[in-house]
Amino acid sequence: MISLKGKDVLGGAATLFALAVTFNAEYELATAVGIDHIVALAVPGALDVYVLRALQAKRDVFLTVLAMILVNAASHLVTAGVLAVSAPLIIAVSAIAPLVLWRAHVLRHEPMEQPERIQVDDKTYEVHPATLPAVVPVLPAKPPVPAKRRAQRAPVPAVGELTEDDKKHCEPALKLREHIGELPGVRALKENLGVGTARAQRLRGWLAAQPA
């Protein structure tokens, strides 16, 4: 790529040449429908500048390019004598300036989309909203692990010596295990037996050593 102090020379040249072609065609169409030769210069000026503004804002791009294509095609058809100047054509050309005025006002007062910054490792990347798909699929959140599965995954503490107060809860702990059909977790022991974390851990270790 040919560049001059970080600027894209070829891209700029292509833009200028393209605007020269569209400007001439749009001017010829404006004069063909009866607009004064001097005032007609404003028609391609308004349309081409609006296209550049839309490209800068990354909005209305499709509509502006489509309008430019239609206007240029109509101009060449009129010049070649294929398309006659008619009331619909005059109305369409006359509507260019008001439509550009409206959309330019909208683009001016609507904030431009700011890129989203994404941190990956030690580098920061910018993702522009215009480059993202219109609909981004949202993956369902991972369901929480049920209490029973958490109890199964939790490591079984080593069997410790039970205190006298711990032994008072041995029979209820056995009934709880029989009721739920598996080794209860620390949380289940705390909630059902009304004991603290340390005692629940000792009781769970004792239960793990008892035959089912």
CORRADA-V22398 format. One record per pair of residues at least 24 apart in sequence whose ideal C-beta (glycine too) atoms are under 7 Angstrom apart, sorted by sequence separation. I is the first residue (numbers start at 0). J is the second residue. D is the distance in whole Angstrom. If there is no record, write none. Layout:
I|J|D / I|J|D
//
This chain:
46|70|7 / 168|192|5 / 182|206|6 / 22|47|6 / 182|207|6 / 21|47|6 / 168|194|6 / 18|47|5 / 151|181|7 / 172|202|5 / 176|206|6 / 150|181|7 / 153|184|6 / 150|182|7 / 150|183|6 / 165|198|6 / 147|181|7 / 150|184|3 / 168|202|6 / 172|206|6 / 149|184|6 / 165|201|6 / 169|205|7 / 173|209|7 / 150|187|6 / 165|202|6 / 146|184|7 / 146|186|7 / 161|201|6 / 146|187|7 / 28|70|6 / 159|201|5 / 59|102|6 / 156|200|5 / 161|205|6 / 25|70|5 / 28|73|6 / 159|204|6 / 21|67|6 / 25|71|7 / 28|74|4 / 31|77|5 / 158|204|5 / 24|71|4 / 27|74|5 / 59|106|7 / 156|203|6 / 157|204|6 / 158|205|6 / 58|106|6 / 155|203|7 / 156|204|4 / 25|74|6 / 28|77|6 / 46|95|6 / 155|204|7 / 21|71|6 / 24|74|4 / 45|95|7 / 49|99|5 / 56|106|5 / 158|208|5 / 24|75|6 / 27|78|6 / 45|96|6 / 52|103|6 / 32|84|6 / 155|207|5 / 31|84|6 / 42|95|6 / 46|99|6 / 49|102|6 / 53|106|7 / 42|96|7 / 45|99|5 / 49|103|6 / 52|106|6 / 56|111|5 / 57|112|7 / 32|88|6 / 33|89|7 / 32|89|5 / 32|92|5 / 29|92|6 / 28|92|6 / 57|129|4
//
